[in-house]
């Protein structure tokens, strides 16, 4: 893990950011597309793949399992003629998304052996949903030291009706992949409805899978033979979380900022809340232009309350950037993080920067604004809060130093280079 830092000279409230900033491919869409490889009998080609740490870690894990992967300029080719069934412990512990691979490997090979996955520390993230679902599909589970050992009876999973007691994007993706080669029709109920789910289903369907209902709470997958990829490289959808983060930044510090290569339909709730707050946003087919407060009218934002919720609700991954925005709104707002316990701990650092935030409990905070933020030394705690610190540092007075940039690099490709092009004073140093 590298120990780079960002040094940022804040704008002190000035609206100076302008020009265009492009959104990269979605991390949460690219990883399940990569993980689908064991289901294919030929080479897979992807484009618009972000060059981020999580993609690199997934590539390392898959190569250790036997995959052949090449990646350059956003284009990736993957081939896996034979896949191992035991995950590398060190690589698996570095990213929670490694668990997505368990479904397709178990389905294709009849067995998988993996440790408890790692990743960001943002609260309890148990894997019971995955294990219980594998059992319903006819698998047996054992524990061997630090490893879970999952074996399908007769080396093939069978169809099942699976009800997720909580909506989970990762569980929906993993079980959808597992069901592609299973015998019979599997039904996933209370399934996640995020755009990344639809993206994965469309990719699989285009390659021969039989899937209905992606994007709704009920998904049906009828198992068949191995998949065949054909045609031009499959394009990873734009990252809606990156898009939303740039929207909040533009609202706070933009003179006129155009966000390109995005899909505005994936962020309807965020756009609506910002417009009601007083932010002027122009919507294009694949772009958003943000002017901050209404042009020539006011520079004061109205506060709004947030309760994070599964799609199409307010994304938990945009909760931290939204909280930074609310520190600058004129009035009181509450943020209710309903999905992850412990994801609000970062607000202590915003308070050190001058924000007036009261921690009500582990899931709720009360914010009073507007507050004058001042530069500080900060340590990025996770992917999303790390980028929220960058936003806070850009709008603050004085200089900030953000360490533990590795977390930011896990989700955002060369973000400092893109921010510099629109006027932010940010540099990276390598220790």
C-alpha positions in Angstrom: 0.0 0.0 0.0 1.5 3.4 -1.1 1.6 6.3 1.3 0.9 9.3 -1.0 -0.6 12.5 0.3 -2.5 15.4 -1.3 -1.6 19.0 -0.5 -4.4 21.4 -1.2 -4.5 25.2 -1.1 -8.1 26.1 -0.4 -10.2 28.6 -2.3 -11.6 30.2 0.9 -15.1 30.4 -0.5 -14.1 31.7 -3.9 -16.0 30.3 -6.9 -13.1 29.6 -9.2 -13.5 26.1 -10.7 -14.5 26.1 -14.3 -14.1 24.1 -17.5 -14.8 20.5 -18.0 -14.2 17.4 -15.9 -14.8 13.9 -17.3 -16.3 11.1 -15.3 -14.6 7.7 -15.4 -16.0 4.2 -15.6 -17.8 3.0 -12.5 -15.7 1.0 -10.0 -18.9 -0.8 -8.9 -19.8 -1.8 -12.4 -16.3 -2.8 -13.6 -15.5 -5.2 -10.8 -18.6 -7.5 -11.3 -18.0 -7.5 -15.1 -14.5 -8.7 -14.5 -15.7 -11.3 -11.9 -18.0 -12.8 -14.5 -15.1 -14.3 -16.4 -15.3 -17.9 -15.0 -18.7 -18.1 -16.7 -17.3 -17.6 -20.2 -15.6 -20.1 -22.5 -13.8 -17.4 -24.6 -12.1 -14.1 -24.2 -13.9 -11.1 -22.8 -13.2 -7.5 -23.8 -14.1 -4.4 -21.8 -13.6 -0.6 -22.3 -14.0 2.5 -20.2 -12.4 0.5 -17.3 -11.1 2.9 -14.6 -7.4 2.6 -13.8 -8.0 2.5 -10.0 -6.5 0.5 -7.2 -9.6 -1.8 -6.8 -9.4 -2.8 -10.5 -5.7 -3.5 -10.0 -6.4 -5.6 -6.9 -9.2 -7.6 -8.6 -6.8 -8.2 -11.6 -4.1 -9.5 -9.2 -6.6 -11.8 -7.4 -7.9 -13.2 -10.7 -4.5 -13.7 -12.2 -3.5 -15.6 -9.0 -6.5 -17.8 -9.8 -5.4 -18.5 -13.3 -6.8 -15.6 -15.4 -4.9 -13.9 -18.2 -5.6 -10.2 -18.1 -4.2 -7.2 -20.0 -5.1 -3.6 -19.4 -4.1 -0.4 -21.2 -5.8 2.9 -21.9 -9.1 1.9 -20.4 -9.4 -1.3 -22.5 -9.2 -4.7 -20.8 -9.1 -8.2 -22.2 -9.6 -11.2 -19.9 -9.4 -14.9 -20.5 -9.7 -17.8 -18.1 -9.3 -21.2 -19.6 -8.9 -22.8 -16.2 -9.7 -21.2 -12.8 -8.3 -22.2 -9.5 -10.8 -22.4 -6.6 -8.7 -21.1 -3.6 -8.4 -17.3 -3.2 -5.1 -15.7 -2.2 -5.6 -14.7 1.4 -3.6 -11.4 1.3 -5.3 -10.1 -1.9 -8.8 -11.1 -0.7 -8.4 -9.3 2.6 -7.6 -6.1 0.8 -11.0 -5.7 -0.9 -14.5 -6.7 0.0 -15.5 -6.9 -3.7 -13.4 -10.1 -3.9 -16.5 -11.9 -2.7 -18.2 -11.3 -6.0 -15.9 -13.9 -7.5 -17.2 -16.7 -5.2 -20.5 -17.0 -7.1 -19.1 -17.5 -10.7 -16.2 -19.7 -9.5 -18.6 -21.9 -7.4 -21.0 -22.1 -10.3 -18.3 -22.9 -12.9 -16.1 -25.2 -10.8 -18.4 -26.7 -8.2 -16.2 -25.4 -5.3 -14.6 -22.3 -3.9 -12.3 -21.6 -0.9 -12.0 -18.0 0.3 -11.2 -16.0 3.5 -13.5 -13.4 5.0 -13.2 -10.4 2.6 -11.6 -7.1 3.6 -12.0 -3.5 2.4 -13.1 -0.2 3.9 -13.9 -0.2 7.6 -17.4 1.5 7.5 -19.3 -0.8 9.9 -20.5 -4.4 10.0 -20.6 -6.1 6.6 -21.4 -9.7 7.3 -21.4 -12.3 4.5 -24.3 -14.4 5.9 -26.5 -13.4 2.9 -24.0 -15.1 0.6 -23.4 -18.3 2.6 -27.1 -18.8 3.3 -27.9 -18.3 -0.4 -25.3 -20.8 -1.5 -26.8 -23.4 0.9 -30.2 -22.8 -0.7 -28.6 -23.5 -4.1 -27.4 -26.9 -2.8 -24.0 -26.1 -1.5 -22.3 -27.3 1.6 -20.2 -25.0 3.7 -17.3 -25.8 6.0 -14.8 -23.7 7.9 -11.1 -24.6 7.6 -9.0 -22.2 9.7 -9.5 -18.7 8.2 -11.1 -20.1 5.1 -14.7 -20.8 4.1 -15.0 -23.9 1.9 -18.1 -24.1 -0.2 -18.8 -27.2 -2.4 -21.8 -27.8 -4.6 -23.3 -31.3 -4.5 -22.6 -33.1 -7.7 -20.4 -30.1 -8.6 -23.3 -28.1 -9.9 -25.5 -25.6 -8.1 -29.3 -26.0 -8.4 -31.9 -23.3 -8.7 -33.5 -21.8 -5.7 -35.8 -19.0 -4.5 -33.8 -16.6 -2.5 -35.2 -13.7 -0.5 -32.6 -11.1 0.6 -33.7 -9.9 4.0 -31.8 -6.7 3.2 -31.1 -5.3 -0.2 -27.5 -5.8 -1.2 -25.8 -4.9 -4.4 -22.9 -7.2 -3.9 -25.1 -10.1 -2.9 -27.5 -9.6 -5.8 -24.5 -9.6 -8.3 -22.9 -12.6 -6.7 -26.0 -14.7 -6.7 -27.0 -13.6 -10.2 -23.6 -14.7 -11.4 -23.9 -18.0 -9.5 -27.3 -18.7 -11.0 -26.2 -18.3 -14.7 -24.8 -21.9 -14.8 -27.1 -23.4 -12.1 -29.7 -26.0 -13.0 -33.2 -24.6 -13.3 -34.6 -21.1 -12.7 -33.4 -19.1 -9.7 -35.5 -16.2 -8.4 -33.9 -13.4 -6.4 -36.4 -11.4 -4.3 -35.8 -8.0 -2.7 -32.9 -7.7 -5.1 -30.9 -4.5 -5.5 -32.0 -2.2 -8.3 -28.9 -0.1 -8.9 -27.7 0.8 -12.4 -24.7 -1.5 -11.8 -27.1 -4.5 -11.5 -28.7 -3.6 -14.9 -25.3 -3.2 -16.4 -24.1 -6.6 -15.3 -27.4 -8.3 -16.4 -27.2 -6.6 -19.9 -23.7 -7.8 -20.3 -24.6 -11.4 -19.4 -27.7 -11.4 -21.5 -25.7 -10.2 -24.5 -23.4 -13.2 -24.0 -26.2 -15.8 -23.9 -27.5 -15.7 -20.3 -31.2 -15.9 -19.6 -32.1 -13.1 -17.1 -35.3 -11.2 -16.5 -36.2 -8.4 -14.2 -32.8 -6.7 -13.6 -33.5 -3.2 -12.2 -36.6 -4.5 -10.3 -36.9 -6.2 -6.9 -37.4 -9.6 -8.5 -34.8 -11.1 -10.9 -35.2 -14.5 -12.6 -32.2 -16.3 -13.9 -32.6 -19.6 -15.9 -29.4 -21.6 -15.9 -27.8 -22.7 -19.2 -24.4 -23.4 -20.6 -21.2 -21.4 -20.6 -21.4 -17.9 -22.1 -19.8 -16.6 -25.3 -18.6 -13.0 -25.7 -18.8 -11.5 -29.1 -18.8 -8.1 -30.7 -17.0 -4.9 -29.7 -15.7 -4.4 -26.2 -18.4 -4.0 -23.6 -18.4 -0.4 -22.1 -18.4 0.1 -18.3 -21.1 2.6 -17.4 -20.1 6.0 -16.0 -19.5 6.3 -12.3 -22.6 7.9 -10.7 -20.8 8.4 -7.4 -17.9 10.3 -9.0 -20.5 12.3 -10.9 -22.4 13.2 -7.7 -19.1 14.1 -5.9 -18.2 16.5 -8.8 -21.7 18.0 -8.6 -21.3 18.9 -4.9 -17.9 20.3 -5.6 -19.2 22.4 -8.5 -22.1 23.7 -6.4 -19.7 24.8 -3.7 -16.8 26.1 -5.7 -17.8 26.3 -9.4 -17.9 29.4 -11.5 -19.3 27.2 -14.3 -18.3 23.6 -14.3 -19.3 21.0 -16.9 -19.3 17.4 -15.9 -19.0 15.2 -19.0 -19.2 11.4 -19.8 -21.9 10.9 -17.2 -25.5 9.6 -17.0 -27.7 12.1 -15.3 -30.6 9.7 -15.1 -28.6 7.7 -12.4 -28.6 10.7 -10.1 -32.1 12.1 -10.2 -32.6 12.4 -6.4 -29.2 14.2 -5.9 -30.0 16.6 -8.8 -33.4 17.3 -7.4 -32.1 18.0 -3.9 -29.4 20.3 -5.1 -31.9 22.3 -7.3 -34.3 22.7 -4.4 -31.3 23.9 -2.4 -30.7 26.7 -4.9 -28.0 25.2 -7.2 -28.4 25.9 -10.9 -27.9 22.7 -12.9 -28.3 22.2 -16.7 -28.9 18.6 -17.7 -27.6 17.2 -21.0 -27.8 13.7 -22.5 -24.4 12.8 -21.0 -23.4 15.9 -19.2 -24.3 18.2 -16.3 -23.4 21.9 -16.0 -23.4 23.4 -12.5 -23.2 27.0 -11.5 -23.5 26.8 -7.7 -26.2 29.2 -6.5 -28.7 30.7 -9.0 -26.8 32.9 -11.4 -27.1 36.5 -10.3 -29.6 35.8 -7.5 -28.0 34.4 -4.4 -25.0 32.6 -3.1 -26.9 31.1 -0.1 -28.0 27.5 -0.2 -31.1 26.1 1.5 -30.4 23.0 3.7 -32.1 19.6 3.2 -32.3 16.5 5.2 -30.8 13.2 4.0 -31.7 9.6 4.7 -29.5 7.3 2.7 -31.4 4.5 1.0 -30.9 1.8 -1.6 -31.3 2.9 -5.2 -33.2 5.0 -6.3 -32.9 6.6 -2.9 -30.0 8.9 -1.8 -26.8 6.9 -2.2 -24.8 6.0 0.9 -21.6 6.5 -1.1 -22.6 10.2 -1.6 -23.4 10.8 2.0 -20.0 12.3 2.9 -19.8 14.7 0.0 -23.3 15.8 0.7 -22.5 16.4 4.3 -19.6 18.7 3.3 -22.1 20.6 1.1 -24.6 20.9 4.0 -21.9 22.6 6.2 -22.2 25.5 3.7 -26.0 25.7 3.6 -27.8 28.4 5.6 -29.7 26.6 8.3 -30.0 23.2 10.0 -30.0 19.8 8.4 -29.9 16.2 9.5 -28.1 13.3 7.9 -29.4 9.8 8.6 -27.0 7.0 7.5 -29.4 4.1 7.3 -27.2 1.5 5.7 -23.7 1.4 7.3 -23.1 1.7 11.0 -19.9 3.7 11.7 -19.8 5.6 8.4 -20.2 9.0 10.0 -17.0 9.0 12.1 -15.3 11.2 9.5 -17.4 14.2 10.7 -15.0 14.6 13.6 -12.4 15.9 11.1 -14.9 18.2 9.5 -15.5 19.7 13.0 -11.8 20.2 13.4 -12.0 22.2 10.1 -14.6 24.4 11.6 -17.9 22.7 10.7 -20.7 22.7 13.3 -21.8 19.1 13.4 -23.4 17.2 16.3 -23.2 13.5 16.4 -26.6 12.3 17.6 -25.8 8.6 17.4 -23.9 6.2 15.2 -26.3 6.7 12.4 -27.4 10.4 12.6 -25.8 13.8 12.7 -27.1 17.4 12.9 -25.4 20.1 10.8 -25.7 23.9 11.2 -24.4 26.1 8.5 -22.9 28.0 6.9 -19.5 27.3 8.5 -16.1 28.7 7.5 -13.8 25.8 7.0 -10.1 26.0 7.6 -7.3 23.8 6.3 -6.1 20.9 8.4 -4.0 17.8 8.3 -6.4 14.9 7.6 -6.1 11.1 7.1 -8.5 9.6 4.6 -10.5 6.9 6.4 -12.2 5.3 3.4 -12.9 5.8 -0.3 -15.9 8.1 -0.1 -15.0 10.1 3.0 -11.5 10.5 1.5 -12.9 12.4 -1.5 -15.2 14.4 0.8 -12.0 15.6 2.6 -10.7 16.7 -0.8 -13.9 18.7 -1.4 -13.7 20.2 2.0 -10.1 21.2 1.6 -10.8 22.8 -1.8 -13.5 25.1 -0.3 -11.6 25.8 2.9 -9.3 28.7 3.9 -5.6 27.9 4.0 -3.8 24.7 3.3 -4.7 21.1 4.0 -2.7 17.9 3.8 -4.6 14.6 3.2 -2.7 11.4 3.9 -3.8 7.8 3.2 -4.6 8.7 -0.4 -4.5 5.0 -1.2 -8.2 4.9 -0.2 -9.1 7.7 -2.6 -7.1 5.9 -5.4 -9.1 2.8 -4.8 -12.2 4.5 -6.3 -11.1 7.6 -8.3 -8.6 7.6 -11.2 -5.9 10.3 -11.0 -8.5 12.6 -9.4 -5.9 15.3 -8.5 -4.9 15.7 -12.2 -8.5 16.2 -13.3 -9.2 18.6 -10.4 -6.1 20.7 -11.3 -7.4 21.1 -14.9 -10.5 22.8 -13.6 -8.6 25.2 -11.3 -8.0 23.4 -8.0 -4.6 23.9 -6.3 -3.8 20.3 -5.5 -0.6 18.3 -5.7 0.4 14.7 -4.9 3.5 13.8 -3.0 5.0 10.4 -2.6 6.5 9.4 0.7 
